[in-house]
C-alpha cells in the first residue's frame, strides 16, 4: 500500500496550490466574508467563478458538464487544498445537489444545472431540516402535490443556511403521505424566486446567519423533480454521504496556526510551547489530524471504485468534526479569558479569531450534517447493532 500521491497527482496538487497562492489576496477577503457570518458575498462569488474556470470546483465530473474528467483522488486533492486555504466553504451545488443530478437527473437537468454549478455561477441551499425533522429527517412534513404539469408545495424548512444568497433550493418534500416515513419523499430543484416562497433570517452561534424558508402554494414545474417520485430518501442519503466527507486541510491549517502562536508567545517569561500539558495536547491533535486525513483518503478510494460511502462517511465526519472541536478547545484553554474577547478589542488574540470564528464554527460542526450522536448510531447499525 502506497501512502503517497503518484507523480501525476503530486504535480496536480502543486498546480492547485499555485492557483490558490496566486489568489491569496482574494482568499483573505473571502475569509472575512465568512467571519462576518453573513454568507457568500461578492468576493466569494468571484473566487468561485475563478476556481470554476480552472475546473477545480468539480474536477471529477465529465468535461461535457464542466468538470476535468479527473479521478476522485484528484478531487480529494483539490478539496483538501481548498480546505487548507478557506476552511469548510460549504457549497451544496458542488457537494450535494450536483452529484445527485449527475447520477439520477434527466439529461435536460444535467445540461441546465451542472455546467453552471461547475463554473461557480449558481448555488443551492439545502432544504432538508424542518421544525420537527432534524436528526430524524425522515419525519419531514412539507407537502408536494402533483397538479398537472406542476407540484404545489406547502410547508416550512428551517436552518437553511445558504438560502439568502442561493438561486435554488435542494428540496426534500413528501409526495406520498400514506407511505412509511422513509418512503414517499421526493427531491426537487426549486427556484428560490418562485412566488409563494418567503425567506426569513435566523441568527445562530457567533452571529452566523441561517434561515427559515416558508412555502405557500408554490408551483414547481414537474420537470424539476429529480429522479423518480417517492425515491427521494435514497438520493438524500447518497447526498449526505458526500456532505459528510471531512477534508483534513482545515484542521492542518489551524494546527499550524496554533503551533506558530505557542512557539512565539511567552507566559510567565517562558514560551507556551515549554508547557508539558500543552505539548501533550498538541501532540495528540497532530495524531488525530493525521488519522482524519487517512479517513478522507479512504473515502476517495471508495468513490474511485464506483461505490458510495455510507458508515465510512459517518466515521470521517464524526472524527474530523470532533478533532476540529478539540483543536478549537485547546486554543481556548491556552488563551483562557482572552478567548471571550470580540474582534476589534485591543486585547483580543488574533483579532478574536480563535473564539469568534474557530470555536463557534467547530461547535456548529458537531451538529450540522448530522450530530455526533447520529453518526455513532449509523456506525453502530452498520455493525449489526439494533437501531437506537
Backbone torsions as a table, in degrees:
resi	resn	phi	psi	omega
1	UNK	NA	127.1	-179.1
2	UNK	-97.4	117.7	178.2
3	UNK	-96.3	53.3	176.5
4	UNK	-156.4	161.7	178.3
5	UNK	-76.6	153.9	171.7
6	UNK	-69.6	169.2	179.1
7	UNK	-57.3	-43.5	-178.8
8	UNK	-67.5	-39.9	179.1
9	UNK	-65.9	-39.4	178.5
10	UNK	-65.9	-39.0	176.8
11	UNK	-63.8	-39.2	177.9
12	UNK	-65.3	-41.5	178.5
13	UNK	-60.3	-42.1	178.6
14	UNK	-65.8	-35.8	177.1
15	UNK	-63.0	-46.3	178.9
16	UNK	-63.2	-43.6	-179.0
17	UNK	-62.0	-41.7	178.6
18	UNK	-62.6	-40.3	177.2
19	UNK	-60.9	-46.9	-178.5
20	UNK	-64.5	-38.5	177.5
21	UNK	-65.3	-36.4	179.2
22	UNK	-68.5	-19.9	-179.8
23	UNK	-108.3	26.2	-174.3
24	UNK	-60.8	-38.4	179.7
25	UNK	-66.2	-43.1	177.8
26	UNK	-64.5	-39.9	-179.5
27	UNK	-62.8	-38.3	176.8
28	UNK	-62.2	-37.3	177.3
29	UNK	-69.3	-36.0	175.5
30	UNK	-62.1	-42.9	178.8
31	UNK	-60.8	-39.5	179.2
32	UNK	-65.4	-35.7	175.7
33	UNK	-65.3	-38.1	178.6
34	UNK	-67.5	-40.9	180.0
35	UNK	-62.7	-33.5	-178.4
36	UNK	-63.4	-22.2	-179.3
37	UNK	83.2	-2.2	-174.9
38	UNK	-85.4	-14.2	-179.3
39	UNK	100.1	-164.2	-175.8
40	UNK	-65.2	129.5	173.1
41	UNK	-116.3	-165.2	-175.3
42	UNK	-61.9	-33.0	-179.2
43	UNK	-71.8	-37.4	177.8
44	UNK	-65.1	-43.7	178.0
45	UNK	-62.6	-39.5	178.0
46	UNK	-61.6	-44.4	179.4
47	UNK	-64.2	-43.7	-179.6
48	UNK	-58.9	-41.0	179.8
49	UNK	-67.5	-39.6	178.4
50	UNK	-66.3	-43.0	177.3
51	UNK	-65.0	-35.8	179.0
52	UNK	-64.7	-39.8	177.8
53	UNK	-59.5	-35.8	179.4
54	UNK	-78.6	-11.2	-177.6
55	UNK	83.2	13.2	-173.8
56	UNK	-83.2	-13.2	178.3
57	UNK	-76.1	-34.4	-176.4
58	UNK	-136.7	58.0	-172.1
59	UNK	-61.4	-30.6	-176.1
60	UNK	-87.8	-3.9	177.4
61	UNK	-74.2	155.7	175.4
62	UNK	-60.6	149.5	-178.3
63	UNK	-60.9	-31.5	-178.7
64	UNK	-64.5	-19.7	179.2
65	UNK	-108.9	13.8	174.8
66	UNK	101.5	1.7	179.4
67	UNK	-90.0	-172.0	178.2
68	UNK	-104.5	-4.8	-175.0
69	UNK	65.8	25.4	-176.6
70	UNK	-83.8	172.2	179.1
71	UNK	-77.2	165.4	176.9
72	UNK	-72.4	-22.4	173.4
73	UNK	-67.5	-39.2	176.1
74	UNK	-67.2	-34.4	173.6
75	UNK	-61.3	-42.0	177.6
76	UNK	-61.2	-43.0	-179.5
77	UNK	-58.5	-47.6	178.5
78	UNK	-59.5	-46.9	-175.4
79	UNK	-63.6	-40.3	179.8
80	UNK	-67.4	-39.7	178.8
81	UNK	-67.3	-40.1	176.5
82	UNK	-63.1	-42.1	-179.9
83	UNK	-63.8	-36.1	178.8
84	UNK	-63.1	-41.4	-176.3
85	UNK	-84.2	-33.7	-169.4
86	UNK	-119.3	-9.6	-171.4
87	UNK	77.2	-157.3	-178.5
88	UNK	-88.7	84.7	177.0
89	UNK	-81.4	92.1	-174.3
90	UNK	-62.3	128.5	177.5
91	UNK	-136.3	99.0	-174.9
92	UNK	-67.5	-37.4	179.5
93	UNK	-61.1	-46.7	-179.3
94	UNK	-70.9	-43.8	-168.8
95	UNK	-93.8	-21.9	-173.6
96	UNK	-129.8	-61.2	-177.3
97	UNK	-63.6	-47.4	-176.8
98	UNK	-57.3	-50.4	-180.0
99	UNK	-60.0	-35.4	179.2
100	UNK	-71.4	-41.6	176.1
101	UNK	-60.2	-41.8	-179.2
102	UNK	-60.0	-39.9	-175.0
103	UNK	-92.8	-26.9	-172.4
104	UNK	-127.9	-7.1	-177.7
105	UNK	-79.7	167.9	174.9
106	UNK	-75.7	163.5	178.3
107	UNK	-61.8	-36.8	177.9
108	UNK	-62.5	-42.0	178.0
109	UNK	-64.7	-41.3	179.1
110	UNK	-60.7	-45.9	-177.3
111	UNK	-69.7	-31.9	-178.3
112	UNK	-78.2	-39.2	-170.2
113	UNK	-106.2	-38.7	-171.4
114	UNK	-63.1	-46.4	179.5
115	UNK	-62.1	-35.4	179.5
116	UNK	-71.1	-36.0	173.4
117	UNK	-62.6	-47.3	-177.1
118	UNK	-62.4	-32.3	179.6
119	UNK	-85.1	0.1	179.6
120	UNK	72.1	27.6	-176.7
121	UNK	-93.6	-24.5	-178.4
122	UNK	-135.3	157.8	176.6
123	UNK	-138.1	155.1	177.4
124	UNK	-112.3	149.6	166.9
125	UNK	-108.8	153.7	-172.3
126	UNK	-87.4	116.1	-178.1
127	UNK	-102.7	65.7	-178.8
128	UNK	-109.0	-62.6	-168.8
129	UNK	-67.0	142.5	175.5
130	UNK	-130.0	168.6	179.9
131	UNK	-54.6	-32.7	-179.1
132	UNK	-114.0	16.3	-178.9
133	UNK	-145.5	95.9	178.0
134	UNK	-121.2	-91.4	176.0
135	UNK	-62.1	-36.5	174.3
136	UNK	-92.4	70.2	-170.2
137	UNK	-64.6	-27.3	-178.7
138	UNK	-67.1	-8.0	177.5
139	UNK	-85.1	8.8	-178.4
140	UNK	-58.5	147.4	-172.7
141	UNK	-122.1	-11.3	-179.4
142	UNK	-55.1	135.3	-170.1
143	UNK	-109.6	137.3	173.4
144	UNK	-123.7	115.9	-176.0
145	UNK	-112.9	127.2	-179.4
146	UNK	-70.4	132.5	178.1
147	UNK	-140.7	88.1	-178.4
148	UNK	66.3	-121.1	-178.5
149	UNK	-88.6	10.4	-177.1
150	UNK	-133.3	163.6	163.5
151	UNK	-111.3	136.7	175.5
152	UNK	-101.3	121.8	-172.0
153	UNK	-116.1	133.1	178.0
154	UNK	-136.6	138.6	177.0
155	UNK	146.1	-164.9	-173.7
156	UNK	-140.3	142.0	169.7
157	UNK	-119.4	158.5	-178.4
158	UNK	-141.1	156.7	-177.6
159	UNK	56.5	43.8	176.2
160	UNK	-95.5	88.3	-162.8
161	UNK	-59.7	-43.8	-170.4
162	UNK	-93.1	7.4	-170.4
163	UNK	-63.9	-26.0	-177.4
164	UNK	-79.9	-9.3	176.0
165	UNK	-129.0	-0.3	179.3
166	UNK	-90.3	160.0	176.7
167	UNK	-93.6	-25.3	-173.8
168	UNK	-133.9	154.3	177.3
169	UNK	-108.5	126.5	175.4
170	UNK	-91.2	91.6	-162.6
171	UNK	-103.0	128.7	169.2
172	UNK	-100.2	122.6	-178.2
173	UNK	-136.6	155.3	-178.7
174	UNK	-88.1	123.0	179.1
175	UNK	-108.4	-12.9	176.6
176	UNK	-137.1	91.0	-177.3
177	UNK	-67.0	-15.7	-179.2
178	UNK	-84.2	-14.7	-177.9
179	UNK	-79.1	162.6	173.1
180	UNK	-58.9	152.4	-166.5
181	UNK	-62.6	-26.0	177.4
182	UNK	-82.3	-4.6	175.6
183	UNK	-117.0	170.0	178.7
184	UNK	78.6	15.1	176.8
185	UNK	-108.4	140.5	179.0
186	UNK	-130.5	157.6	-179.6
187	UNK	-107.8	138.7	-178.4
188	UNK	-133.3	150.5	167.8
189	UNK	-101.6	116.7	-174.6
190	UNK	-119.7	128.1	173.3
191	UNK	-69.2	121.8	-176.1
192	UNK	-72.4	-6.4	173.8
193	UNK	-92.7	6.4	-179.4
194	UNK	-62.4	138.2	175.5
195	UNK	-56.5	137.0	179.5
196	UNK	100.4	-7.4	177.3
197	UNK	-95.4	129.9	175.2
198	UNK	-122.6	128.3	179.1
199	UNK	-110.5	123.3	-177.5
200	UNK	-123.9	129.4	-174.7
201	UNK	-72.0	147.4	169.5
202	UNK	-126.4	138.4	179.2
203	UNK	-102.7	123.8	-178.6
204	UNK	-104.4	-165.3	-177.7
205	UNK	-57.2	129.7	179.8
206	UNK	72.6	30.6	-179.5
207	UNK	58.7	30.7	179.8
208	UNK	-82.9	125.6	-176.1
209	UNK	-87.1	131.6	166.3
210	UNK	-131.0	-170.6	-170.7
211	UNK	-147.4	154.6	161.0
212	UNK	-99.0	142.6	177.6
213	UNK	-126.9	124.7	-178.2
214	UNK	-110.9	135.7	176.7
215	UNK	-111.7	124.4	179.3
216	UNK	-128.9	94.8	-177.7
217	UNK	52.4	49.8	180.0
218	UNK	-82.0	126.7	179.3
219	UNK	-91.2	119.3	179.2
220	UNK	-118.1	123.2	-179.9
221	UNK	-54.8	141.2	-177.1
222	UNK	-61.9	-24.8	180.0
223	UNK	-77.2	1.5	173.7
224	UNK	-95.0	4.3	169.4
225	UNK	-71.6	129.9	-178.8
226	UNK	-99.6	124.5	-178.6
227	UNK	71.2	-152.6	-177.8
228	UNK	-89.7	146.8	175.3
229	UNK	-62.0	140.5	177.3
230	UNK	71.7	9.2	175.5
231	UNK	-111.8	18.0	-175.2
232	UNK	-62.2	-29.8	-178.7
233	UNK	-60.9	-37.9	177.7
234	UNK	-62.2	-44.0	-179.0
235	UNK	-69.5	-38.0	180.0
236	UNK	-61.7	-45.7	-179.0
237	UNK	-65.6	-39.9	178.1
238	UNK	-62.2	-41.8	179.5
239	UNK	-65.6	-39.7	178.2
240	UNK	-63.4	-33.8	178.4
241	UNK	-61.7	-37.8	176.8
242	UNK	-70.8	-41.2	-177.9
243	UNK	-64.0	-33.8	-173.8
244	UNK	-81.9	3.5	173.1
245	UNK	-72.6	127.3	-177.9
246	UNK	-109.3	125.9	-179.8
247	UNK	-99.0	130.6	-170.1
248	UNK	-73.1	-10.7	-175.5
249	UNK	-53.7	-41.5	-179.9
250	UNK	-62.4	-47.2	-179.6
251	UNK	-66.0	-35.5	177.1
252	UNK	-62.1	-45.9	179.2
253	UNK	-61.3	-45.0	-176.9
254	UNK	-67.3	-34.8	176.4
255	UNK	-66.0	-42.5	177.9
256	UNK	-60.3	-40.3	178.5
257	UNK	-64.1	-42.9	178.5
258	UNK	-63.8	-43.9	179.3
259	UNK	-60.0	-42.5	178.7
260	UNK	-60.4	-40.2	-178.8
261	UNK	-67.4	-48.4	-174.7
262	UNK	-72.0	-26.1	176.9
263	UNK	-72.2	-30.6	-171.2
264	UNK	-111.7	10.5	-179.6
265	UNK	-123.2	134.3	-179.6
266	UNK	-105.7	148.2	174.0
267	UNK	-133.9	125.0	-175.9
268	UNK	56.4	36.9	175.6
269	UNK	82.9	-1.0	-178.7
270	UNK	-124.3	145.9	176.3
271	UNK	-57.8	139.1	177.8
272	UNK	-57.5	-29.8	-179.0
273	UNK	-63.6	-15.6	177.7
274	UNK	-81.5	-11.4	-179.3
275	UNK	-69.4	118.9	-176.3
276	UNK	-62.4	-33.0	178.2
277	UNK	-66.9	-43.1	177.8
278	UNK	-61.8	-43.2	-179.1
279	UNK	-61.0	-42.3	178.3
280	UNK	-63.3	-45.3	-178.6
281	UNK	-63.0	-44.8	-177.5
282	UNK	-68.1	-37.0	176.4
283	UNK	-60.9	-41.6	178.5
284	UNK	-65.5	-38.6	177.2
285	UNK	-61.6	-41.4	179.2
286	UNK	-62.0	-40.5	177.1
287	UNK	-62.3	-48.1	-176.6
288	UNK	-63.3	-38.4	-180.0
289	UNK	-64.9	-40.1	178.2
290	UNK	-66.1	-40.3	176.1
291	UNK	-61.1	-44.3	178.7
292	UNK	-60.9	-37.1	177.7
293	UNK	-63.7	-41.0	178.3
294	UNK	-66.8	-35.1	173.5
295	UNK	-57.9	-47.2	-179.0
296	UNK	-62.9	-40.2	177.8
297	UNK	-64.9	-34.3	177.3
298	UNK	-63.3	-42.0	177.9
299	UNK	-59.8	-44.0	179.4
300	UNK	-59.4	-39.7	179.5
301	UNK	-67.4	-38.8	178.8
302	UNK	-62.7	-46.9	-179.4
303	UNK	-66.1	-37.4	179.5
304	UNK	-59.4	-31.5	178.9
305	UNK	-79.9	-3.8	179.1
306	UNK	93.3	6.6	179.2
307	UNK	-97.0	160.6	175.7
308	UNK	-104.4	123.0	179.2
309	UNK	-68.1	141.3	178.4
310	UNK	-117.6	-92.3	179.5
311	UNK	-65.4	-23.3	177.4
312	UNK	-62.5	-38.2	176.5
313	UNK	-65.6	-39.1	178.1
314	UNK	-62.4	-42.1	177.4
315	UNK	-61.1	-44.0	-177.2
316	UNK	-65.2	-46.6	-179.3
317	UNK	-65.1	-44.8	-179.8
318	UNK	-59.0	-51.1	-175.3
319	UNK	-68.9	-41.5	-178.4
320	UNK	-66.0	-43.9	-177.9
321	UNK	-69.8	-37.6	179.3
322	UNK	-71.7	-32.4	173.5
323	UNK	-66.0	-41.7	177.5
324	UNK	-60.3	-40.9	178.6
325	UNK	-66.1	-43.7	179.9
326	UNK	-62.6	-36.7	178.1
327	UNK	-65.8	-45.3	178.3
328	UNK	-63.5	-39.3	179.2
329	UNK	-65.6	-34.5	176.7
330	UNK	-64.8	-42.2	174.1
331	UNK	-54.3	-50.3	-175.5
332	UNK	-65.3	-34.4	178.2
333	UNK	-67.3	-39.5	-177.1
334	UNK	-71.5	-43.9	-176.3
335	UNK	-90.0	-8.1	171.7
336	UNK	50.7	-127.6	-173.4
337	UNK	-59.5	-24.5	-179.3
338	UNK	-65.1	-20.7	178.9
339	UNK	-67.1	-16.3	-179.7
340	UNK	-87.2	-8.5	-176.1
341	UNK	-78.9	142.5	-178.3
342	UNK	-87.6	168.0	175.3
343	UNK	-57.6	140.3	178.8
344	UNK	100.0	-21.0	177.6
345	UNK	-72.2	134.9	-178.3
346	UNK	-67.9	-16.6	-179.7
347	UNK	-97.6	-5.0	-176.8
348	UNK	-68.7	139.3	175.6
349	UNK	-78.6	127.7	179.5
350	UNK	50.3	43.6	179.9
351	UNK	55.5	33.5	176.0
352	UNK	79.0	9.1	-175.0
353	UNK	-63.4	-43.1	-177.4
354	UNK	-55.7	-40.4	179.8
355	UNK	-89.3	-48.8	-173.7
356	UNK	-64.6	-34.6	-175.6
357	UNK	-112.1	-61.5	-169.5
358	UNK	-64.6	-50.5	-177.1
359	UNK	-65.8	-43.9	178.8
360	UNK	-62.5	-43.5	-179.3
361	UNK	-65.0	-42.8	-179.4
362	UNK	-65.6	-36.6	177.6
363	UNK	-64.9	-43.1	177.7
364	UNK	-61.8	-34.9	-175.6
365	UNK	-65.7	-20.4	176.6
366	UNK	-73.4	-14.9	-175.3
367	UNK	-110.0	-46.8	-174.9
368	UNK	-66.9	152.2	-178.3
369	UNK	61.4	23.7	179.3
370	UNK	102.8	122.1	-177.2
371	UNK	-64.1	163.7	177.0
372	UNK	-59.0	-36.4	179.2
373	UNK	-63.9	-41.9	178.4
374	UNK	-64.0	-41.6	179.8
375	UNK	-61.4	-40.9	178.8
376	UNK	-66.5	-35.8	175.9
377	UNK	-62.4	-43.6	179.5
378	UNK	-61.1	-45.6	179.7
379	UNK	-62.8	-42.5	-179.8
380	UNK	-62.1	-41.3	179.1
381	UNK	-62.5	-38.5	178.7
382	UNK	-67.2	-22.0	176.9
383	UNK	-85.2	1.5	177.8
384	UNK	91.6	8.4	178.4
385	UNK	-83.0	151.4	-178.1
386	UNK	-65.5	153.9	178.4
387	UNK	-60.5	131.4	-179.8
388	UNK	-83.4	NA	NA
